[in-house]
Every structure is written in C-alpha cells, then in structure tokens.
Amino acid sequence: MGALASVTLKHPCAMSDSTLFQRKDQRDTSNRKEPGFVLADLVLSLGIGAVLLSTVWPGQSTARIASDKIASNEGAASAALRSIVHAQAKLVSSGAIDTDDDGVGEYGYFGELAGTALLRIYNPVPDAPDLGDRHLTPPLLPIDFANIYFEYANYDCVLLRNGYASKIFKMILPDVEQFHIIEGIGEDGPIGIGGTTGVLFPDPDTGEKLWCCSRKGHPSA
C-alpha cells in the first residue's frame, strides 16, 4: 500500500491576526476596485463625447449663425427696396420734380427723396433742367438714405444702408434715349447729401417712366 500523506489541519482560530487582517484588506480592496472601473469608463465615454461635440457642433452652429445672418440681411434689403419703391411712386405723383414743365412728375435720387439734396427744376431761359433752391418737404425717405459716399470704381454716388453694411444700393436715372439705347446717370451729388451736381441731368421724358436701384451693381428694382 502506498504511503498516506499526512495533512495537518489548522483550526481557523490558529491563523494569525495579521493573516486575517490581510485577507480582509484584500477583500475590501477588490470590492472598491469594481465601482472604480465603472466610473473610469463613464468618464472616458463623457470625454469622447465632449471631443465629438467640440468638433461637430461648432461647425453646425457657425453654419446656422451664418444662415440666419444672410436671411436677416436679405430681409433688410427687401424692406429697403420696398421703401424706395413707395417713395418713388409718391414723388412722381406729387410732381415735385418736373424738369420739362409738362405737368408730369419725374423720379428722383436718394438725396432728393431724403430731403437733403436740392430738387431739380425746369429753367425756361436755357429751356433745360436746372438745380432749384428748395428741398423736398416732407422727405419721403428717412435721413439715413442720404448716407451717400463717392464710389471711385465708376464715379457714382452710392448709398450704404446703416445696419446693412454688406450691401450697397445705387440710384440710377435715365439719360436721353439714343438709337433705342438708354444709358444711366448715377447720383453724383456731394457726400452725405446726394442728388446731382448739375453737370449731368437725367432726361425729363424717360425720367418720368424709368428708374433703377441697383445693389452691388446688380439691378434690384
């Protein structure tokens, strides 16, 4: 028969106090580690999410802001053009500008509509248009429409609307028709006043029928 191995069993109480404390500490440590790993995973997930949001959301937010700004600018431009259309219609109806003395009103420049520039009149001596000595009262456009400055690109005065700095409006009145072609005469009055200097006058006949307001060189009305 084989030899029987002898095994010495120790009573649990025979274990040293240090062994018991060591096992208790190990058990407590293992129990504390489990929620620690869960918290680390959560923090890692939140960090990744924050990075993704920081890369994706700013682009979307910027695009949204740009879109809203464009829509706001376009709305302001449309409102300004509607005001100009109404003012021109009232000016023609009033007959305040009649440079050929035929009893039919003519369209005006920004400065004339805003009441800052002298109105054009008919001068019987040369039998031609001339500058008068009075302003439109009351004005048909707010004073900010007279915010005229000189554009050196084509030597015309233009209007830069307050609050709509990205767009430029220019008033053009018709010249004499030649060979079925009508050229335009831009506003060339003093800065901040507008109107005309009297060097060039719009044609009285076509000026009763036509006017053009361009925005950055492109017809808008």
C-alpha positions in Angstrom: 0.0 0.0 0.0 1.2 3.4 -0.7 2.2 5.8 1.9 -0.5 8.0 3.2 0.3 11.7 3.1 -0.3 13.3 6.4 -2.1 16.6 6.3 -2.1 18.9 9.2 -5.2 20.9 9.6 -5.2 24.1 11.4 -8.1 25.5 13.2 -9.2 28.9 11.8 -8.5 30.3 15.1 -4.9 29.3 14.8 -4.4 31.8 11.9 -2.6 34.9 13.0 -4.3 38.1 13.3 -2.2 39.6 10.6 -3.4 37.0 8.1 -7.0 37.7 8.9 -6.4 41.4 8.5 -4.6 40.9 5.3 -7.4 38.9 3.7 -9.9 41.4 4.9 -7.9 44.3 3.3 -7.6 42.3 0.1 -11.4 41.6 0.0 -12.2 45.3 0.7 -9.7 46.4 -2.0 -11.2 44.2 -4.6 -14.7 45.4 -3.7 -13.6 49.0 -4.0 -12.0 48.5 -7.4 -15.2 47.4 -9.2 -17.0 50.7 -9.0 -13.8 52.4 -9.8 -13.5 50.8 -13.1 -17.2 51.7 -13.9 -16.5 55.3 -13.1 -13.4 55.4 -15.2 -15.4 54.0 -18.2 -18.1 56.7 -17.7 -15.5 59.4 -17.5 -13.8 58.1 -20.7 -17.2 58.0 -22.5 -18.0 61.5 -21.5 -14.6 62.7 -22.6 -15.0 61.1 -26.0 -18.5 62.6 -26.3 -17.2 66.1 -25.4 -14.5 65.8 -28.1 -17.0 64.8 -30.7 -19.3 67.7 -29.8 -16.4 70.1 -29.9 -15.6 69.1 -33.4 -19.1 68.7 -34.9 -21.3 71.2 -33.0 -19.2 74.4 -33.7 -19.4 73.8 -37.4 -23.2 73.4 -37.3 -23.6 76.4 -35.0 -21.4 78.6 -37.2 -23.4 77.5 -40.3 -26.7 78.2 -38.6 -25.5 81.7 -37.5 -24.3 82.5 -41.0 -27.6 81.3 -42.5 -29.6 83.5 -40.0 -27.4 86.5 -40.8 -27.9 86.1 -44.5 -31.6 85.7 -44.1 -31.7 88.8 -41.9 -29.6 90.8 -44.4 -31.8 89.8 -47.3 -34.9 90.7 -45.3 -33.4 94.2 -44.6 -32.5 94.7 -48.2 -36.1 93.8 -49.4 -37.6 96.2 -46.8 -35.3 99.0 -48.0 -36.2 98.4 -51.6 -39.9 98.4 -50.8 -39.5 101.8 -49.1 -37.7 103.1 -52.1 -40.4 101.9 -54.5 -43.1 103.6 -52.4 -41.2 106.8 -52.1 -40.6 107.0 -55.9 -44.2 106.5 -56.6 -45.2 109.3 -54.2 -42.6 111.6 -55.7 -43.9 111.1 -59.2 -47.5 111.7 -58.1 -46.5 114.9 -56.3 -44.9 116.4 -59.3 -42.2 117.9 -57.1 -39.6 117.2 -59.8 -40.7 118.4 -63.3 -37.7 119.4 -65.3 -39.5 119.9 -68.6 -42.6 121.7 -67.1 -45.0 119.3 -68.7 -47.0 118.7 -65.6 -45.8 115.1 -65.2 -43.6 114.3 -62.2 -40.2 112.6 -62.5 -38.3 110.1 -60.4 -35.6 111.2 -58.0 -32.2 110.4 -56.5 -31.7 109.2 -52.9 -30.7 112.7 -51.7 -33.8 114.3 -53.3 -36.1 111.6 -51.8 -34.5 112.1 -48.3 -34.8 115.8 -48.5 -31.0 116.6 -48.3 -30.3 117.5 -51.9 -31.8 120.4 -53.9 -34.6 119.4 -56.2 -34.2 119.7 -59.9 -36.4 122.2 -61.7 -37.2 123.5 -65.2 -35.3 126.6 -66.3 -37.1 128.4 -69.1 -34.1 130.6 -70.1 -32.0 127.7 -71.4 -35.2 125.6 -71.7 -33.5 122.8 -69.8 -33.3 121.1 -66.4 -31.5 123.0 -63.6 -31.0 122.9 -59.9 -33.6 124.7 -57.8 -33.3 126.3 -54.4 -35.6 124.1 -52.3 -35.6 120.6 -50.7 -38.4 118.0 -50.6 -40.7 118.7 -47.6 -41.6 116.5 -46.0 -39.0 113.9 -47.2 -40.2 110.6 -48.5 -37.3 108.6 -47.2 -35.5 108.6 -43.8 -32.4 110.7 -43.5 -30.2 107.6 -43.4 -30.9 107.1 -47.1 -28.8 110.2 -47.7 -25.7 108.3 -46.4 -24.0 108.8 -49.7 -20.4 108.3 -50.5 -18.3 108.5 -53.6 -17.5 105.2 -55.3 -14.4 105.6 -57.3 -15.0 102.5 -59.3 -17.4 104.2 -61.6 -17.7 107.7 -60.2 -21.2 107.3 -59.0 -22.5 108.2 -55.5 -24.0 105.2 -53.8 -26.0 104.5 -50.6 -24.7 102.4 -47.8 -27.6 101.4 -45.7 -27.0 101.6 -41.9 -27.3 98.1 -40.4 -26.9 96.5 -43.8 -23.2 97.2 -44.4 -22.7 94.2 -46.6 -24.9 95.6 -49.4 -24.6 98.8 -51.5 -27.5 100.5 -53.2 -27.2 102.9 -56.1 -29.8 105.0 -57.7 -29.6 105.4 -61.4 -31.9 107.7 -63.5 -32.1 107.5 -67.4 -30.2 109.6 -69.9 -31.6 110.7 -73.3 -32.6 107.7 -75.4 -30.3 107.3 -78.4 -30.7 104.6 -81.1 -33.1 102.8 -78.8 -30.4 102.7 -76.1 -30.9 104.4 -72.7 -27.8 104.9 -70.6 -28.0 105.6 -66.9 -26.8 108.6 -64.9 -25.8 107.8 -61.4 -26.1 110.0 -58.3 -23.1 112.4 -58.2 -24.1 114.9 -55.6 -21.9 115.8 -52.5 -21.0 113.2 -50.0 -23.7 112.8 -47.3 -26.2 114.9 -49.4 -26.6 113.2 -52.8 -28.7 114.4 -55.7 -26.9 115.9 -58.7 -24.1 118.4 -59.1 -25.9 119.9 -62.1 -23.2 118.7 -64.5 -25.4 115.9 -65.9 -29.2 115.8 -65.7 -31.5 112.8 -66.3 -33.7 113.1 -69.3 -37.1 114.5 -68.4 -39.1 112.3 -70.7 -37.6 108.9 -69.8 -37.2 110.2 -66.2 -41.0 110.1 -66.0 -41.1 106.4 -66.8 -37.9 104.7 -65.7 -35.6 104.5 -62.7 -33.2 101.8 -61.4 -31.9 100.9 -58.0 -29.0 98.5 -58.2 -27.4 96.6 -55.3 -23.7 96.0 -55.8 -24.1 96.7 -59.5 -27.0 94.2 -60.0 -30.5 95.6 -60.7 -32.8 95.1 -57.7 -35.8 97.2 -58.6 
